[in-house]
Amino acid sequence: MSDVEILSSKKRKLSPDASHEEADEGGPSSSSSSAFHNDINSSPSSSTQHHATSSSSPNNTNTTTPNNKLPPRPPNNYDNIRTAIVINNGTRTNLIRLIGLKSLFARQLPKMPKEYIARLVFDRRHKSLAILSSDPEKKDCDDEIIGGICYRAYPEMRFAEIAFCAVSASQQVKGYGTKLMNLLKMHAVTEGIEFFITYADNYAIGYFKKQGFTKAVSMPKGRYQGLIKDYDGGTIMECYVHPTIDFTRVPEMIQAQKEFILQRIRAGTAKSDKVVYPPLPPDFYAGQDVKSRAEKGAAERSLAIPGVSEAGWTMADLMASTRDAKDSDKKKHQLKSDLLALVSKVQDQQYSWCFRDPVDTNEVKDYLDVVGDPIDLKTMEKRIRRGDWYKTKHMLFSDMMKMVNNCKLYNGEGNTYYDCAVSLEKYLASISPMFTE
């Protein structure tokens, strides 16, 4: 590290190197402000967090024309932002940027131990998204970093933990806090990340709420338990990263939706929006087959309710919504049944005995030092029964192969556990077509 610090102290300019810079991301026609506070209520042993608050005030000028033709897409505020995904791969450019990120986090999070910041930033399992200065005088210097977010991804679990987030004091109140998070979400989709998790103190909660984080964690606890630590004084928060949303254009999307609804109201397709209908009389359904679950019967009963047709609903709309809901439920139940059957087939094999329950880490104390992502058949079965974990059979197959590889990694060749893992691996290969049907 001493050589790296020498580079930092001299702020030497180096020849261009592999920088892992990303292509410019798209962004909304909006402005926002963020202030990252230095006053942190966290002890060195209880916090790993960025301490930020922010406020945003979209200034969107997107409009639609009366004839419903879309106007030209407005300029993108993100087009001129230089970004880079910085990893510790030994290149000079990335080493300088890692030093810049370490210095930035240390300045903006003064109560965070500097050794802890350095350890995570330079850890090869962590990555950082950095916004870079456009000033050519600062290129390839540690002062090139305007702001950054350091995170660690867990690809198999499809989530990432955010460790640090900060913007340089001289660049605050310019919207970089929001832009950082939006760009990170856009990049997260390319890594298959579905959720972000972080522990925020009281100064950071407001910022994260504005970035789409919530205290109500919907991700199953078993998905991240054992992978991230619980921090005293921190509030766990989660953000779902939708794979098809362009987070850099959210204000434009909201404006377009608002305009569409207003046009519908103005056009008279929702004339009943201010009409109050009386309660349904007791004999309203007299003579109707209210127990029928047929799509047409349910749609007819709904359409007969005063105000439904006036609001623009049609028989086709109601039947389609009913059919889609039933089809979706049917597919989920079928997938759940198939997954449970596959787990049962594996459990029935004589060599699966050592995979049926979680490894007791109280007894095998060094297991988590070797295996970073433990998994077993009992845990898989619990995830299946919850119904919100495995979206495909292939995801279950991936977990089973991970279970085999974990066993081989920890035990090594020449023992019963390793032999069981090899036998199970061969069996999984023989039934692999069942995981793709």
N, C-alpha and C positions, 0 to 999 in steps of 0.2 A: 504493500500500500504506500510505502514511502515514495516510490517512483511516481505514483499517481499524484500524490500530494505536491510533489515538486512541479509537475505539469500544471496543477491547479494554481499554485502560488505565482508561477511565472505567467500564467494565462497565455501560454505559447500558442501560436497559430500553427496548425499542421496541415499537411497536404490532405486533399479530400480522401476519405476512406469509406468503407461500407458503413452506411449510416442507418439502414433500415427505415429510411423516410418513407412515409406513405404518400400516396397521391392525394391531392387536395380534396377535402370532403365538401359536400354540399351543405348549405346552411340557410336558415330562414331570414326573411327581411325583417329583422327585429333587433332591438338593443336591450341589453340587460346589464345589471351591475352586481358585483359581488365583493364583499369585504372579508378578508380572511383574518381572524383575530389572533393576536399573539397571546392573549391572556387565556390560558388553558387550565381548566379544572381537572387535571388528571395527574396521577402519580406515575412515575416511570414504570411501575409494575402493573399498572391497570389500564393503560391506554396505548393504542397504536394508531390513533386517528388523526386525520386532518381536522382542523377546527375552523369551521367556516360558516358564515351566514351569507345569504345573498338575497337580492330582490330583483325582479325582472319586470320590465314594462314594454311589451311588444309594441313596435311601431310599424305595423304592417300596412302597406298601401295597396295590397292586392284587391282588385275589384273585378266584377263580372259584368259583361255587357248585357243590355236588355234582351238581345236575341239569343242568349245562352251560349254564345261562342266564347271559348276560353281566351283570355288575353294572353299576350306573350309572358312567358315565365320571367319573373323579376330577377334582377341580379342577385347573385349569391354572396352573402357577407362572409362566407367561409372560404371562398375561392382563393383569397390572398393570404390565408393563414398557413404558415409553414408548420408542419407537424412531423413527428418521428416517433416510432416505437423503439425505445432504447433498451437494449439487453446487454448483459455482461458477456460479450463474446470475444473480448480481448482486443478488438480493434481500437485504434487511437481515438477516432471520432467518438465512438460510444463511451470510451473511458472518460473523455473530457465531459461529455454530456452527463454521465453518471455522477461525476464530481459536482457538476453544476446543480443537478437535482438534489444531491446530498446537502449541498450548501444551502439551497433554497429551503428545503424542509427544515433544516436546523435553524435558519433565521426565522421562519414563520411559525415554527412550533418549538419555541425556546425551552419549554418544560419537558420536551421529549429527549431522552438520553441520546446524545450524538452517536454513541457506539451502536445503539439499537437501530437508529436511522441508517447508519452506514451498512450494518449487517444485512438489513432487508433490501436496501437499494442495490447493493452489489451482489446479492444472492442470485444465482443463476436461475432459480425457479421463479423469481419475480420479474415483472416487466414494468416499464413506465411509459406512459404516453406523455410526450412533451410538446408544448407549443414553443416554437423557436422565434427569436427576434429576426426581423427582416433587415436589420442594420448590418451591412457587410463588414463593418469594423469589429463586430462581435462574433462573426462566423468562426466556428471551431474553437471558441473560448467557452469557459464554463458560464460566463455572463450571457451566453446566447439563450439560456433557458428563461422564458417568461413565466411559465407555469407548468405544473406536471401532476400526474396522478400515478402513484405506484400501486400495483395490484399483483395478486397471484391467482392464476387460473387453475381450476381443477377440471380438466376436460372431460374426464369420465363421468363426473357428477354434474357437468354442464353449469357450473357457477364459478364466480370469482370473488375473492375477498379484497376489498379496497383497504390498503394500509395507510397511505398518506395522500393528501391533496392540498396543494398550495399554489398561490399566485404571488409573484414578486410584488413587494410593497409599492414599487414605482409604477406598476401596471394594473393596480386594482381600480375598481369602479369603472371598468371598461368592458365588462361582460365576459371576461376570460373564464371566470368560474363556471358559468353556464356552458360556454363553448367547449371547455375541457370535458365536461361530463357528456355533452351531446356527441362529441367526437369519439369518446371512449365507448359509448353505446354502439355507435356505428361500427367501430372496429371489433367490438365484442361479438357481433353477429358473425363476422368472418371466422372467429375462433369457436363458434358453436356455443357460446355462453348464453344461458337462458336467464340467469339471475345474478344480480350483484348483492353481496352482503357486506355490511360494515358495522362497526361499533362506533357510535357517535356520542360525544358528550353534549352537555346542554348548549354549548356554543355552536355545535355543528348540526343539531337536529333541524333547525329552521332551514338551513341551506339544503339539506338532503330532501326535505319535504318538497321544496320547490323544484327539485330535480327528479321528482317522481318516486322517491323512496317512501316507504311506509313502515310503521312500527308493527303492523299486522303481518307476520311472516307466514306466507302461504306455502313456501317450500317445505316439504317434510323434514322434520328435524334429523331423521336418520341419514339424510342426504349430506348434511354438513357436520354432524356431530362427530367429534374425534379428529376433524380436519382443521377446525379453527378453535381458538381459545375463547373462553368467556372472560370478559374484562369487567372488573368491579368499577362501578361508576359510569359505565358505558351503556348505551341503549342500542340493542341490535335492531338494524333497519334493513329492509330488503327492497330491491327494485327489479321488476320483471322487464326483460329486454325483448320487446316484440320483434320478431325477425323481419317483418315486412314494413315497418314504419321507418321513414326517413326522419330521424330525430332532429336533424338540422333544419327541418322545414315544418315543424309542428305548428307554429303560429299561422303559417300559410294554410295548412290543412284545416285548422279550426275556423279560420276566416272563410274558407271555401264552404265548409259545412254550414256555417251561419248564414251565408248568402243564399245557399240552396234552400234552406228552411224558410228564410224570409221570402224568397221568390215563390215558394209553394203557397205560403200564406197569402201573398199579394195576388196570386193567380186564382185564388178562390178554391183551391183543392182541399183546403182544410177550413171550410166555412164554419164548422161546428166547434171551433176551438174555444169559443166563449159561451156556448150554449150549455146550460145545466139541465140534465134530464131527471125526471122524478125516479124514485126507486122502482125496481121491477115489482109488479103486483104479485101476490102469492100464487095466483093461477097462471103466471106467465108461461110456464112450461107445460101446462095442461095439454094432454094429447100428444106430447113429444116424447120420444124414446130417449130419456136423459141418461139411461145406462149404456147406450150404444157407444162404443169406442171407435167406430168406423170414422175414417177421416172426414167423409162428407157429412155425416151426422153431426160431428163436433163442430165443423165449420158452419153448418146451417144454424145451429143453436147460437153460435157466437154472432153470426151476421144478423140474427133476429133481434139482438139487443139494440135498443134505440141509441143512435149516435155512432155506431160502429161503421155502418155503410156511409153515413154522412161525413165521417172523418177520412174517407177515401179507401177503406179496406174493401177488397173484393173476395169472392169465393175462392178464386185462384190463389190469392195471397194467403188466406187462412189455411187452405189445404196444404200449400207448400210448406208453411211454417210447421204445421202439425207433422207432416211426413218427414221433414228434415230432422225434427227432434226425435221422432221414433227411430229413424234410421241410425242416427248418431248413438242413441242409447243401446240399440241392438248390437252395433259394432263394438261398443265398449264392453258389453257383457260377454260377447263372443271372444274378444281378445283376452279378457280376464280369465275366462274358462280355459282357453287354450294355454295360457301361460301357467296356470296352476297345474294343468295336466303335464306340461313339460317338466316342471319342478318335481312333480311326483314321480315321473319316470326316472329322473336322475337320483332322487332319494332312495328309490328301490334297488339301486345297484349296490352290491356288497362292498365295493371300495369307496362308497360315498360317506361312510360313517364319520370320517374326520372332517367332513364339510357341512354336516347338518346343523351345527350350532356355532355361534361366534367363538373365536379364540378368547379364553379367559386371560385378559392382560394383567390381572392381579397375580396370576400364577406364572404366566410367560411375560415377564416384565419388560423384556427388550423387544417384544414383537413389533410395537409401533415405531421403534427406531429403525427397523428394517422395512416394514410394510407400511407405506404411507396411506393406503386406501383399503382397509380390510373389508371383506365381504364374505357371506356364507349363505347357505340355502335357506335357513330360517329367516334371515333378513330379507332375502329376495321374496319369500312367500308373504311376509308382512307388507312389503311394498306393493305387491300385486293386489292384495286384499284391500289396501287403501285406495287403489285404483287411479292414483294420480302420478305415478312414477314412470312406468314403462309404456311408451307410446307404440312400440313395435316389438315383435318377437326378437328382432336382431339386437335390440337393447338388452334383452334378457341374456341372449347368447354372449354378448360382450362382458356382462357381469360374471357369467360362469367361467369364461376364459380368464378373466382377471383373478377369480378365485383360485383357479389352477396355477396360474403364474405366481400368485402370492405364496402359495404353498411350496412351490419349487424354489422360489427365491429365498425363503426363510430357512428351509430345512436342508437344501443341498442334496446331492446324490448320495445313494448308499443307505437309505433308511426307509422304513415302512411308509411314512407320510409322502415321501417323494414318489414311491412306487404307486401309491394310490392316485396321486396327481397325474402321473403318466397314463394310468389306466382310464381315468376319467376323461383325460384329454382325447384319447383314442375313441372313447364312447361318444363324446360330443361331436367328433369329426364324423362318426358314422351316422348320427341323427341330425347333422347340420341342415339337410334340406327341410326338416320340420320347422326350422326357425325362419325360413324364408317364404313359407306358404302363405 
